[in-house]
Every structure is written in C-alpha cells, then in structure tokens.
C-alpha cells in the first residue's frame, strides 16, 4: 500500500528528505518510538524534546513559506525554557519532598535581614524506623512530615536540610512567635497515626 498517495504530508516528507524513501520511513518509525519513550518520562524536558521533535517533523512536511523555520525556532525556545526549568528544580528543589533544599536556604540566609528566627528539626528515631520498615516507607514518612511542615503559619519557610533534617526560617519574627507556630505544626505530626499497609 502506498501511504504517500493517501497522506500528502508524508509524501512531502519523502520528497524533501535527504535520505532514500526506505531510510526516511525507518527514521520516522524510530523517531516515533523514541518520542513515545521520552514522553512517558513525564519531565518537562522530556516533553519539550517530544514537542520540539514533532514541530521539526511538521516543519519538514509543510510547504508554507517560513513555516519550517518558525516551527524550529519556536521548538528551540520551548526546549531551552524547559531545560532551564528542570535545571533550576534539580539545583534548588528536593526531588522527594518538593521542598526547597539546602542550597536555597543558604542563599536566603545571605540576603536575610538581621531580624529572623530559624528552627532546625529532625525526625526522632528515623534511622531505626528506616532500618526496620525499609527506605520506601521511610521516604513516605519524609513526604508526610514535609507536607505537614509546609502548612506552617506566619512567615515560616520550610526547607529540607539533609536526610531527616528540616529547617524553617521565620523572616522578621521573634523566637516567641516562631515557637508558637512551630508547636502548632509539631503536635499534629506527633499525633499522626502511622499505618504500615503492606508488611512486605
């Protein structure tokens, strides 16, 4: 069956491709498999690669003046923004909890005014818990604690410092006020009933 006769864009691609028709078809199939694989990684960079590749292929198939160049330029800009966004998240965001990480805290402290309070927190007996129930359950505990700490009131800003350690910075607040907000977020974590759903 001749696909090019039933699908004009595919015919344009075959006509303008620098490769033979058979090689062009093989490249299209390989590109489709690659794009599907990259798309399912579900990162903004992977999706940008997917979109950019589709735009480039579309630009090769259309014959409108300057359309190909415009699609390639738009895809390049989109890809650059996605790479910058992912790079920022890797450098400044903790992947497990979604909280800002230690580098972000250090940079904030450099620009922080003279009036602030800082609290350093860790999870009691976390190592024993981690050893007993495994790292997957331990990661769930870290995520639960991070979500609840992130509900802190006042000017509190939560960071994951390292391991099971967290930091909360209260800009412009005295220790007394910070202690009040800390206790309000600590008590629900203490009272949270942990349930191991699967012993294995």
Order of alpha helices (4+ residues) and beta strands (2+ residues): alpha-alpha-alpha-alpha-alpha-beta-alpha-beta-alpha-alpha-beta-beta-alpha
